[in-house]
Amino acid sequence: MSTAFKPADILLPNGKTDMFAWSVVACDQYTSEPEYWKDVERTVGDKASTLNMILPEIYLSDSDVEERIQNIHKTMDKYLSLNIFNEYRNSYIYTERIQSNGILRQGLVGMIDLEEYDYSKGSTSPVRATEATVVERIPPRIKVRRGAKLELPHIMILIDDENKTVIEPIGEKVGSMEKLYDFSLMKNGGSIKGYLVQDGQKDMIDRALTALGDKKAFNEKYGLSNAPVLLYAMGDGNHSLATAKAYYEELKASNPDKDMSLHPARYALVEIVNLHSAALQFEAIHRIVTDVDCDDLLANLKSVLLLTETDSGSGQAFTYVFKGVKKKVFINNKLSNLTVGSLQAVLDDYIKENGGKVDYIHGADVLEKLAQADNSIGFILPDMLKSELFPTVIKDGALPRKTFSMGHAEDKRFYIECRKIIMDN
């Protein structure tokens, strides 16, 4: 099978660029903190920066959003005309990110083949979404990509490489590799280094990914029989990759008589990271339901999920917080591979029939405080194990929305590399 992940023609700012100002955090972070983005603007000033080529999602509903998008496209044109980039053709970049907690996260930047990616529920493509894609979130993003000459990735894709055969061996060779960048990231983002992967190492990467994607080995690993291979599971940037896919499909539909197989928009620049990296920590996202008859909701949950206060051996349990009481209960009727999936299915059905609102909360202490309000009930969920990610996506098609958080906001991917997504004349 094709590994779907390939070297790319990668653009990096040349040595005259202030990399501290150039690199900013993913646009979908700090969406409730306008002061964060105002401070980034002050830090950047009039310097060349990826800030000028992205649309922070906090501004998506502002009245000047169309003007912002036009300015993004103008900035891309400007940076290209000023020749601020060095191009590394047919290349991978190996990255070493030191997170805010001091832990090393290794990655590999290249491009993913969008022909091998399908974000729809039940997809069997080698590249799959890990949670349901909200298609309504794609149109605002596609406006930015449509007409843009460059793409900037904050997409992180996970591989289940327990034996560390793909990325980690590259890290052992950095002494002989060309260092492309090495700088501190703003706003408590830690620091990052990037190295140009050598030609011989490219073949090693391809062989390791091919072995990881071997169908027989894949089925044996997950206890399956003749199932399609899931080699790449989305970590961060699910809707950004979905936008790239939607734009590519739009291009194909509008050019039915053209061969689009070599068009640069067929691919998206991404970073792959090993699921088993010590830097990746999965934390549960809890639920609170408000504006409902909580006693009736609790009765419904007990009835549908067959809840008991004694361990049923199902492996699924959660704690509810209601009227000052915390109680752990066990699920006897599993509706999903994960506790959160079983709970979410019942909550969705109940709210659809009876009204109410569900919100997603980071931190059990925060949830407990919120659950003290009238007509409110909170649900504390267990942390998801890394070992559950791939099997759940394989079995259930995708995780329930807001299943887990993968690291803190300041540790999300920062924009550095770019790639052209238009055809050169």
N, C-alpha and C positions, 0 to 999 in steps of 0.2 A: 504494500500500500504506500501511497505518497505520505510523507511525514507532515505535509501541509505547512510546515514552518521552514522558511527559506532565508538565505542572506538577502539583504536589501541595499539599495543605493541610499546611504544614510548621509544626511546633512548635519554638520555641526558648526557652530559659530567659530570663526577663526580666533587666533590668539589675541586680537585686539579687543575682544568682547569681555566685559565684566560678567563672569559666569554667575556670581552671586546675585546680580540683578537679572540676569537672563532667565534663571530657572525659578519657576513658581509652582505651587502645589496644584493638584487636579482641580478642575473647574467645578466639580460637584461637591466640594468640601466647604465647610463654614457657611452654609446656605442661610443660617439665621444670625450671622455675625457680620454685619456690614462693616464694622470697624476693622475687622481683620483685613478685608480687601482694600479699604481706604489706606491702611498702614502699608500694605504691599505697594500700592500706587505711590505713596510717599517714598518708600525705599527705592523703587525703580526710577522715579523721576523721568528724565528724558533719555535714559539709556536704552539700548536695544534690549528687548525682553520678550519672552514668550507671553507675558501678560497682555501684550498688545495684539496677540494672535489667537486669543481664546475668549470665550464669553462665560465669565463666572455665572453659575446658575442662579445666584442671588439676584441677578439683573434680568432674568428671563421674562418677567412680567412687567418690566419697566416700559414706559411709553417710548423711550428712545432706542429700543432694542434693534430696530431695523437700521438705524444710524450706526449703532455699535457693530453690527455685522458688516456693513459697508466699510467701516474703518479697519476691521480685521483684514478684509480682502486687500485694501489699499496698503496696509502695513506689510502683508506678505509680498506684494509686488515691490514695495520699497526695499525690503531687505534683500530680495533677489537681485534687484537692479544695482544695489550697492555692493554686491558680491561679498557679503559678510560671511558666507558659508564656505567651508571646505567639504568636498563630497568624497565619501568613501564607498566606492562602487562594489557591489556584490559582497557585502560585508556583514558580519555579526559584531556586536559590541558586548563584551563581558562587563558586567557592572558589579561593584561592591558598595552597597549602601549601608552605612552605619546609622541605625535608627536612633531616635531620641533616647531610647533606653540603653544604648551602647551595643546592641546586638547586631551582628553582621547579617545582611540579607544579600545573597548572590543572585544575579539574574543574567539573562541573555536577551539582547535586543535584536530582533529580526522582523520578518514580515510573515503574516499568516494568510493563507489562501482562502479568500471568502467563498470560493466554490466548495470548500470543504466544511463550511459552517452553516448551520441552520438553527436559528434561535427559537423556532416554534416548539411548543410543548410536544413531547413524544419524539423529538428528533433522534435520529440514529447516526448523525454525522460525526466525524472524528473530533470536530470542535463543537462544543455544546454550551449553552447557557446553564448556569447553576441555579438560577431562580427565574421565575416567570418574567418575561419581558413585557413591559407596559408599552404597547405600541403607540399610545397617545403621547409618550415622552420622546418619540423619534422626530416628528415634524419640526419642532423648534431647533433641534440639533442639525437636521439635514439642511436647513437654511444656511448654516455656517459652512457646512462642507460643500454645498452647491456653489460653485463659483470660486472656491478656494484653490489656490495653487499648491498649498502645502497642507500636510497633516502633521499633527503633534499628538503623540500617544500618551494617555495615562492608563492604558489598558494593561492589566496584568493577568496572565493566563497561567494556570497551574498544571503541572505534570505530576503524576503519582509515581515518583522515582525513588522508591525506598532504598535501593542499593546505590543511589547517587552516582549514576553512570553518565549523565548528560552534562550538567553544568559544573558540578564540583571539580571534575578533573581539569577543566580549563583554569580554575582558580589556582591550581598547583603550578601553573606555568607562567604566572604574571611576571616573573623576573625576566623572562625573555620576550615579553610582549610590549608593543608600543602603547604608552599611556596617553590617552587622548584628552582626559580631563581629570581634575582632582581639586575639589573645592568644598567649602561649607555651604549648606543650604539655609535659607532664611527662615525666620520664625520657628526656631526650635526643630528644624527639619533634619538635624544631624549633618552628615556629610556623604559625599559620593565620589567614587573613582570609576573611570571607564577605560577599558583596554580594547585595542583592535585585535580581534581573533585572527590567528594566522591561518594560511591556506590549509595546511595539514590538519589543523584542529577542526576545520569545517567538516571534513570527511568523517572525523571521529564523532562529531555531533550528529551527523546524519545517520551514521551506523547505529549509534546508541538510541536515537529516536525510532529508527526502523525496528530495532529489537524490542523496544518498549511497546511499539504498536503491533507486534506480531499477533495475529488473531488467535492462534492456538494458545500462546503464552498468556494472552489477555484473558481468555475464557477460563483457563486453569486458575489464574490468579484470583478471579472473582467468583469462582464456582459456577460458571455459566456454561451454556452449551450453544455454540454457533451464534453468539450475539455479536452485533457490530461493535467495532472497537471505539471506545471513548479514550482518546489520547490526550485531549486538551479540555480542561474545564475552566470556565471563567472564574477569576478571582475578584478583580475590580474592573470597572469600566464596561460592564455588561451592555449598557445602553449606547455607549460610544461605539462599540464593535457592531451592535445592531444597526446603528446609523450608517456606518461604513458599508454594511451589507445592503441596506435599503438603497443607498445612493448608487452602488454598483448595479443593482437590479434595475434601478431607474435608467441608468445609462444604457444598459443592454436593451431595455424596452424601447427607448427612444432612437436606437440605432440598430433596427432589426436586420439590416443588410450588411452590417459590418462585423468583422471578427474582433471581438473584444477580449480575446483570451490573453493578449499581451498588454492590455491597457493597465497602467499603473494602479488605477482604482480597483482592480481586481483584488488587490492585496491591502492589508492594513498593518501599519507598524505597531508592534507589541513588544512586551517584555515577558518572557516565560520565567517562572520561578518554581522551584521544587516544593511541592506540598509539604515535604518533610524538613524544610528549613526550620531551624530553631527560632528564627525571627518571626515566623508566622504563628500567631496565637489566635485561636478561634474563641470568641466570647459570645455568650447567648444574648439575644435581644428579647426582652420580656414584653408582655402584653398587658395593657390595661383597657378595660371596657367601661364606658361611661354612658349615662343617659339610658339605662336599661333597668328592668326589674331584675335585680341581681339574684334574688332567690329563685326566680323562674329560670334564669339562665343556668344557674348552678344545678337545678333539678334536671334541666335538659342535658347538660354535660354528663351528669351521673347516669342518666338513662341511655344515652347514645354510646358513650365510651365505656359503660359498665365499670364505673369507678369504685374502687374499694380503698379502705384505709390500711389494708395489709398487702404486703408484696405479693403480686400475682405471678411473678416470674416472667412477665412479658418484656421486661427491660425498659418500659416506658412509664414515667412518673413526672408529675409537676406539683408545685405548691401554689395554692391559691391564698390570697390575702383579702379578707372581707370582714367588715365590722370589727376590726381590731384582732381578728383571729387569723393565724397562719396554719394551714394544714396541708400536709403532703398526701397526695392520693395517687393511686396506681391504676393504669389503664389496662382493662381486660379485653377491650375490643379495639385493636390497633387499626387505624385507617390509613396509616402511612408508615414508611420505614423509620421515621423520626417522631419523637414526642411532639415537637412543634407542629408537624404536619397533621397529626391526629387532632390536636387541639384546634388548630387554625381552621380545619375543615368544618368543625362544628360551630365555631364562632362565626364564620362567614355565612353559613346557612341560617343561623339564628338571627343575625343582624339584618340579613336580607328580608326575613319574614317579620321581624319585630322592631326594627329600627335600632338606634344606638350607634356608638362609634368605638372603633378599636384604634389604639395608638401604640407605638412601638418605643420601648424605653430601654436605655442603656443603664445598667446598674440596679441591683435589687433594692438598695437603700432608697434610691429615688422612687422606685415603683411603690414601695411600702408607704411612703409619704403621700403619694398621689392617691393611693387606694383608700385613704382615710376620708375622702370626700364622699358626699351622699351619692347614691346611685352609681357607685364605682366598685369594681372588683378587679384585682390584679392577679396576674399569673406569672410566677417565677419559673423559668424554664432551665433545664440543665444545659451546660456548655456542650456544644457539638464536638465530637471527637474527629480529628483529622481523618481517621480511618473510615468514617461514615460518609465522607463527601462523595467519592466516586461511586460506591455502591448505591447510594441514595439517588444520585442523578441517573444511574443506569436503570434502577428499578422504578422510580417514581416519575422520571422524565425531567423533573426540575425540583429544586427545593421550594418550600413555601416562601413567599416574600419575607424579607427581614428575618431570615433564619439565624444568621450569625454576623458578627462584626469581625473583620480581619485587620486588627491593628487600629491605632489611634489616628486621628485626622492628620497630625503633623508627619506621620510615617507613611502616608499614601504616596503614590508615585508623583514625582516632580517632572515637569516638562523639560527636556533637554534636546533630544534628537528630533529631527524633522525629516520628511520625505516628500518628494513631488508626487502629486496625484493627478497631474495633467500630462497629456502627450506633448513632448517637445516637437516643435515645428521643424 
